[in-house]
Amino acid sequence: MAHHSSTRVPVDDSYAALVGKAVYVFAYYEWTIIYVIDYLQSGFV
């Protein structure tokens, strides 16, 4: 485990990358669903 240079917080870079990817994918699909609902029911957003 190494200290990240910009935050000085001990972090495992591979774990942080996986968590970041999971958050990104979740947000992407969450908004995809929201856009589909807005398409089916105008004014949802």
Buried (B, 14 or more C-beta within 10 A) or exposed (E): EEEEEEEEEEBEEEEEEEEEEEEEEEEEEEEEEEEEEEEEEEEEE
